[in-house]
């Protein structure tokens, strides 16, 4: 790259720019697909994903998971081992 010859300098930079151009084209393709899916430009109204809201089911799920985790921790601390039970 540090060659004083401009032709060699350009020839040495081509292997760097080819993957860069391919990556830019890939990102452009992904962005265009995303915009088409969200219907930007198709109508005057823009469509966004629905905002997430915490509900009763979320609270119940978290409580159940906490109970399961605490039960497993309590069993492990008390010396219970599933391997010992399966071994016989």
MMTF fields as JSON, N, C-alpha, C and O atoms, coordinates in Angstrom:
{
  "mmtfVersion": "1.0.0",
  "mmtfProducer": "UNKNOWN",
  "numBonds": 351,
  "numAtoms": 352,
  "numGroups": 88,
  "numChains": 1,
  "numModels": 1,
  "chainsPerModel": [1],
  "groupsPerChain": [88],
  "chainIdList": ["A"],
  "bondAtomList": [4, 2, 8, 6, 12, 10, 16, 14, 20, 18, 24, 22, 28, 26, 32, 30, 36, 34, 40, 38, 44, 42, 48, 46, 52, 50, 56, 54, 60, 58, 64, 62, 68, 66, 72, 70, 76, 74, 80, 78, 84, 82, 88, 86, 92, 90, 96, 94, 100, 98, 104, 102, 108, 106, 112, 110, 116, 114, 120, 118, 124, 122, 128, 126, 132, 130, 136, 134, 140, 138, 144, 142, 148, 146, 152, 150, 156, 154, 160, 158, 164, 162, 168, 166, 172, 170, 176, 174, 180, 178, 184, 182, 188, 186, 192, 190, 196, 194, 200, 198, 204, 202, 208, 206, 212, 210, 216, 214, 220, 218, 224, 222, 228, 226, 232, 230, 236, 234, 240, 238, 244, 242, 248, 246, 252, 250, 256, 254, 260, 258, 264, 262, 268, 266, 272, 270, 276, 274, 280, 278, 284, 282, 288, 286, 292, 290, 296, 294, 300, 298, 304, 302, 308, 306, 312, 310, 316, 314, 320, 318, 324, 322, 328, 326, 332, 330, 336, 334, 340, 338, 344, 342, 348, 346],
  "bondOrderList": [1, 1, 1, 1, 1, 1, 1, 1, 1, 1, 1, 1, 1, 1, 1, 1, 1, 1, 1, 1, 1, 1, 1, 1, 1, 1, 1, 1, 1, 1, 1, 1, 1, 1, 1, 1, 1, 1, 1, 1, 1, 1, 1, 1, 1, 1, 1, 1, 1, 1, 1, 1, 1, 1, 1, 1, 1, 1, 1, 1, 1, 1, 1, 1, 1, 1, 1, 1, 1, 1, 1, 1, 1, 1, 1, 1, 1, 1, 1, 1, 1, 1, 1, 1, 1, 1, 1],
  "groupList": [{"groupName": "UNK", "atomNameList": ["N", "CA", "C", "O"], "elementList": ["N", "C", "C", "O"], "formalChargeList": [0, 0, 0, 0], "bondAtomList": [1, 0, 2, 1, 3, 2], "bondOrderList": [1, 1, 2], "singleLetterCode": "X", "chemCompType": "L-PEPTIDE LINKING"}],
  "groupTypeList": [0, 0, 0, 0, 0, 0, 0, 0, 0, 0, 0, 0, 0, 0, 0, 0, 0, 0, 0, 0, 0, 0, 0, 0, 0, 0, 0, 0, 0, 0, 0, 0, 0, 0, 0, 0, 0, 0, 0, 0, 0, 0, 0, 0, 0, 0, 0, 0, 0, 0, 0, 0, 0, 0, 0, 0, 0, 0, 0, 0, 0, 0, 0, 0, 0, 0, 0, 0, 0, 0, 0, 0, 0, 0, 0, 0, 0, 0, 0, 0, 0, 0, 0, 0, 0, 0, 0, 0],
  "groupIdList": [1, 2, 3, 4, 5, 6, 7, 8, 9, 10, 11, 12, 13, 14, 15, 16, 17, 18, 19, 20, 21, 22, 23, 24, 25, 26, 27, 28, 29, 30, 31, 32, 33, 34, 35, 36, 37, 38, 39, 40, 41, 42, 43, 44, 45, 46, 47, 48, 49, 50, 51, 52, 53, 54, 55, 56, 57, 58, 59, 60, 61, 62, 63, 64, 65, 66, 67, 68, 69, 70, 71, 72, 73, 74, 75, 76, 77, 78, 79, 80, 81, 82, 83, 84, 85, 86, 87, 88],
  "secStructList": [7, 7, 7, 1, 7, 2, 2, 2, 2, 2, 2, 2, 2, 2, 2, 2, 2, 2, 2, 2, 2, 2, 2, 2, 2, 2, 2, 2, 2, 2, 2, 2, 2, 2, 2, 2, 2, 6, 6, 5, 6, 6, 5, 1, 1, 7, 7, 7, 7, 7, 7, 7, 7, 7, 7, 2, 2, 2, 2, 2, 2, 2, 2, 2, 2, 2, 2, 2, 2, 2, 2, 2, 2, 2, 2, 2, 2, 6, 6, 7, 7, 2, 2, 2, 2, 2, 2, 7],
  "xCoordList": [0.818, 0.0, 0.867, 0.446, 2.063, 2.922, 3.821, 4.8, 3.493, 4.309, 4.172, 3.074, 5.265, 5.172, 4.461, 3.976, 4.4, 3.751, 2.232, 1.712, 1.496, 0.05, -0.694, -1.733, -0.192, -0.846, -0.754, -1.737, 0.391, 0.561, -0.284, -0.833, -0.376, -1.168, -2.647, -3.3, -3.162, -4.55, -4.717, -5.708, -3.758, -3.833, -3.79, -4.413, -3.076, -2.993, -4.243, -4.52, -4.996, -6.201, -7.44, -8.448, -7.384, -8.545, -8.964, -10.161, -8.049, -8.486, -9.172, -9.906, -8.951, -9.614, -11.009, -11.947, -11.153, -12.421, -13.477, -14.67, -13.072, -14.05, -14.925, -16.148, -14.37, -15.238, -16.05, -17.182, -15.472, -16.183, -17.414, -18.484, -17.273, -18.393, -19.446, -20.641, -19.029, -19.983, -20.768, -21.98, -20.096, -20.774, -21.754, -22.857, -21.365, -22.257, -23.49, -24.597, -23.325, -24.471, -25.39, -26.611, -24.824, -25.621, -26.43, -27.617, -25.804, -26.509, -27.614, -28.689, -27.351, -28.36, -29.552, -30.7, -29.282, -30.357, -31.199, -32.428, -30.55, -31.275, -32.108, -33.236, -31.563, -32.303, -33.515, -34.585, -33.362, -34.498, -35.595, -36.777, -35.222, -36.222, -36.956, -38.177, -36.215, -36.831, -37.82, -38.922, -37.439, -38.333, -39.571, -40.667, -39.398, -40.557, -41.506, -42.724, -40.957, -41.797, -42.598, -43.767, -41.979, -42.669, -43.527, -44.163, -43.54, -44.354, -44.008, -44.897, -42.733, -42.325, -42.373, -41.778, -43.062, -43.158, -44.354, -44.711, -44.989, -46.132, -47.38, -48.222, -47.509, -48.658, -48.187, -47.021, -49.108, -48.754, -48.592, -47.862, -49.271, -49.213, -48.054, -47.976, -47.168, -46.046, -46.479, -47.263, -45.957, -46.322, -45.124, -44.018, -45.35, -44.303, -44.742, -45.918, -43.798, -44.128, -44.92, -44.759, -45.767, -46.567, -45.658, -44.74, -45.892, -45.074, -45.387, -46.534, -44.37, -44.549, -45.144, -44.764, -46.08, -46.703, -46.622, -46.803, -46.347, -46.268, -47.687, -48.472, -48.022, -49.366, -49.371, -48.33, -50.571, -50.727, -50.016, -49.406, -50.095, -49.437, -47.932, -47.298, -47.352, -45.913, -45.547, -44.554, -46.346, -46.095, -46.196, -45.341, -47.23, -47.404, -46.225, -45.72, -45.786, -44.657, -43.385, -42.643, -43.131, -41.917, -41.986, -40.983, -43.149, -43.298, -43.078, -42.4, -43.641, -43.461, -41.991, -41.465, -41.327, -39.903, -39.068, -38.156, -39.363, -38.628, -38.83, -37.88, -40.067, -40.325, -39.565, -39.012, -39.535, -38.794, -37.309, -36.684, -36.738, -35.316, -34.993, -33.996, -35.818, -35.57, -35.691, -34.953, -36.628, -36.762, -35.518, -35.019, -35.023, -33.816, -32.625, -31.841, -32.489, -31.379, -31.501, -30.507, -32.72, -32.92, -32.597, -31.986, -32.997, -32.693, -31.191, -30.666, -30.497, -29.056, -28.335, -27.387, -28.782, -28.144, -28.413, -27.611, -29.545, -29.857, -29.157, -29.258, -28.453, -27.692, -28.354, -27.798, -29.49, -30.167, -29.373, -28.894, -29.246, -28.547, -29.319, -29.592, -29.676, -30.413, -29.543, -30.041, -28.25, -27.324, -27.329, -27.311, -27.354, -27.368, -28.675, -28.677, -29.789, -31.087, -31.136, -31.705, -30.563, -30.584, -29.605, -29.832, -28.535, -27.509, -28.018, -27.576, -28.943, -29.536, -29.23, -29.669],
  "yCoordList": [-1.188, 0.0, 1.26, 2.306, 1.159, 2.334, 2.51, 3.254, 1.837, 1.922, 3.303, 3.857, 3.859, 5.164, 5.07, 6.076, 3.882, 3.69, 3.7, 2.85, 4.635, 4.71, 3.476, 3.116, 2.836, 1.641, 0.5, -0.207, 0.316, -0.717, -0.408, -1.308, 0.881, 1.272, 0.909, 0.396, 1.179, 0.832, -0.681, -1.209, -1.373, -2.834, -3.46, -4.497, -2.854, -3.391, -3.102, -3.819, -2.075, -1.748, -2.504, -2.553, -3.077, -3.809, -4.962, -5.114, -5.784, -6.868, -6.37, -7.126, -5.133, -4.578, -4.086, -4.271, -3.465, -2.853, -3.842, -3.581, -4.958, -5.932, -6.469, -6.401, -6.998, -7.443, -6.301, -6.506, -5.107, -3.957, -3.629, -3.358, -3.651, -3.378, -4.465, -4.167, -5.716, -6.823, -6.663, -6.88, -6.286, -6.093, -4.924, -5.012, -3.841, -2.687, -3.063, -2.654, -3.836, -4.263, -5.174, -5.089, -6.036, -6.924, -6.121, -6.386, -5.145, -4.306, -3.494, -3.31, -3.014, -2.263, -3.152, -2.721, -4.388, -5.337, -5.622, -5.614, -5.87, -6.147, -4.941, -5.103, -3.744, -2.543, -2.345, -1.968, -2.592, -2.426, -3.44, -3.108, -4.674, -5.688, -5.268, -5.395, -4.768, -4.323, -3.195, -3.198, -2.242, -1.13, -1.591, -1.071, -2.561, -3.074, -3.821, -3.696, -4.596, -5.343, -4.391, -4.645, -3.308, -2.334, -1.355, -0.471, -1.516, -0.722, 0.756, 1.596, 1.092, 2.48, 2.847, 2.169, 3.889, 4.342, 3.771, 4.296, 2.727, 2.141, 2.984, 3.075, 3.59, 4.443, 5.614, 5.696, 6.504, 7.67, 7.316, 7.994, 6.253, 5.846, 4.871, 3.855, 5.162, 4.271, 3.211, 3.475, 2.01, 0.889, 0.545, 0.342, 0.48, 0.108, -1.137, -1.5, -1.778, -2.921, -2.436, -1.299, -3.298, -2.926, -2.787, -3.589, -1.795, -1.659, -2.794, -3.225, -3.26, -4.342, -3.796, -2.721, -4.545, -4.159, -5.341, -6.492, -5.039, -6.064, -6.406, -5.517, -7.718, -8.14, -9.127, -9.449, -9.601, -10.567, -11.874, -12.487, -12.295, -13.554, -13.469, -14.454, -12.303, -12.119, -12.239, -12.878, -11.628, -11.692, -13.128, -13.574, -13.857, -15.252, -16.092, -16.937, -15.867, -16.629, -16.388, -17.328, -15.142, -14.817, -15.459, -15.98, -15.428, -16.04, -17.543, -18.108, -18.202, -19.653, -19.985, -20.925, -19.222, -19.479, -19.269, -20.051, -18.227, -18.005, -19.153, -19.582, -19.658, -20.789, -22.033, -22.755, -22.285, -23.445, -23.3, -24.239, -22.123, -21.903, -22.022, -22.643, -21.438, -21.515, -22.951, -23.355, -23.728, -25.138, -25.923, -26.725, -25.699, -26.406, -26.026, -26.891, -24.747, -24.308, -24.924, -25.372, -24.948, -25.532, -27.018, -27.518, -27.727, -29.161, -29.405, -30.323, -28.59, -28.758, -28.451, -29.145, -27.413, -27.065, -28.104, -28.265, -28.809, -29.83, -31.158, -32.099, -31.237, -32.444, -33.364, -34.42, -33.021, -33.868, -33.879, -32.846, -35.063, -35.212, -36.14, -37.278, -35.694, -36.531, -37.68, -38.77, -37.438, -38.496, -39.652, -40.817, -39.333, -40.383, -41.157, -42.366, -40.494, -41.186, -42.106, -43.194, -41.703, -42.512, -43.671, -44.725, -43.49, -44.519, -45.732, -46.854, -45.511, -46.665, -46.755, -47.69],
  "zCoordList": [0.0, 0.0, 0.0, -0.493, 0.547, 0.658, -0.559, -0.511, -1.63, -2.828, -3.462, -3.501, -3.955, -4.615, -5.966, -6.484, -6.529, -7.823, -7.64, -6.917, -8.269, -8.078, -8.591, -8.038, -9.615, -10.149, -9.138, -8.919, -8.531, -7.514, -6.274, -5.64, -5.945, -4.795, -5.002, -4.093, -6.202, -6.517, -6.545, -6.042, -7.126, -7.199, -5.808, -5.58, -4.892, -3.532, -2.706, -1.745, -3.059, -2.299, -2.798, -2.094, -3.967, -4.503, -3.592, -3.35, -3.074, -2.182, -0.909, -0.273, -0.535, 0.639, 0.285, 1.061, -0.873, -1.236, -1.721, -1.568, -2.297, -2.801, -1.658, -1.779, -0.555, 0.543, 1.16, 1.597, 1.193, 1.727, 0.876, 1.42, -0.427, -1.323, -1.208, -1.222, -1.095, -0.943, 0.353, 0.372, 1.432, 2.719, 2.658, 3.198, 2.012, 1.872, 1.075, 1.426, 0.006, -0.796, 0.016, -0.113, 0.842, 1.685, 2.697, 2.888, 3.346, 4.31, 3.635, 4.207, 2.428, 1.689, 1.367, 1.476, 0.971, 0.659, 1.905, 1.836, 3.034, 4.278, 4.711, 5.177, 4.56, 4.925, 4.029, 4.509, 2.741, 1.832, 2.126, 2.047, 2.463, 2.819, 4.086, 4.168, 5.076, 6.329, 6.074, 6.624, 5.252, 4.962, 4.189, 4.402, 3.297, 2.561, 3.495, 3.368, 4.431, 5.358, 6.241, 6.531, 6.665, 7.525, 6.728, 7.3, 5.418, 4.504, 4.513, 4.372, 4.676, 4.553, 3.076, 2.238, 2.774, 1.392, 0.657, -0.397, 1.156, 0.472, 0.685, -0.208, 1.837, 2.13, 2.981, 3.368, 3.257, 4.068, 5.541, 6.264, 5.995, 7.393, 7.599, 6.908, 8.525, 8.822, 9.818, 10.729, 9.632, 10.491, 11.364, 10.864, 12.663, 13.609, 14.371, 14.361, 15.024, 15.865, 17.072, 17.516, 17.592, 18.76, 19.98, 20.152, 20.823, 22.036, 23.015, 23.136, 23.697, 24.651, 25.941, 26.407, 26.512, 27.776, 28.735, 28.34, 29.996, 31.035, 31.466, 31.796, 31.463, 31.817, 32.971, 33.544, 33.299, 34.397, 34.076, 34.952, 32.822, 32.44, 32.619, 32.996, 32.353, 32.545, 34.021, 34.371, 34.876, 36.312, 36.816, 37.581, 36.396, 36.808, 36.32, 37.059, 35.085, 34.537, 35.335, 35.622, 35.692, 36.469, 37.848, 38.336, 38.481, 39.804, 39.732, 40.591, 38.718, 38.563, 38.33, 38.927, 37.468, 37.211, 38.466, 38.736, 39.234, 40.479, 41.459, 42.113, 41.567, 42.453, 42.004, 42.833, 40.7, 40.193, 40.502, 40.993, 40.217, 40.48, 41.963, 42.334, 42.804, 44.249, 44.76, 45.658, 44.184, 44.565, 44.18, 44.969, 42.987, 42.537, 43.419, 43.81, 43.729, 44.589, 45.979, 46.55, 46.528, 47.859, 47.858, 48.803, 46.813, 46.729, 46.621, 47.251, 45.827, 45.692, 47.005, 47.371, 47.71, 48.977, 50.063, 50.983, 49.957, 50.96, 50.667, 51.455, 49.546, 49.245, 48.238, 47.936, 47.714, 46.726, 45.431, 44.964, 44.866, 43.602, 42.707, 43.089, 41.541, 40.588, 40.111, 39.829, 40.023, 39.605, 40.605, 40.207, 41.906, 42.924, 42.865, 43.097, 42.559, 42.469, 41.256, 41.338, 40.155, 38.936, 39.029, 38.433, 39.758, 39.877, 40.623, 40.374, 41.535, 42.169, 43.563, 44.233]
}
